[in-house]
Amino acid sequence: MSADKIMTIHVSAEVETKLLRLAERTSRSKEHLATEAVSAFVEQEQRTIDNIEKGLRDVAAGHVVDHDAAMAELHAVIDAAEARQS
């Protein structure tokens, strides 16, 4: 397991105020909340990049659906859901 690293970030006064208020309300340190926020952001961005790369591989392999066919399927699902609600 690697050791934690220390980073310095710059935030606006507004963000700092909100972070301090959140820290007080949750009984957590602002450092803990900032670490959680950065970790969540990095994970989300990594998932986004992974999904984009997967999509590009699918396109390169010819695994695509025609736009009109996709829209037709989407409208059919919506119509079926609306019919069930009536």
Secondary structure, 3 states (H helix, E strand, C coil): CCCCCCCCCCCCHHHHHHHHHHHHHHCCCHHHHHHHHHHHHHHHHHHHHHHHHHHHHHHHCCCCCCHHHHHHHHHHHHHHHHHHHC
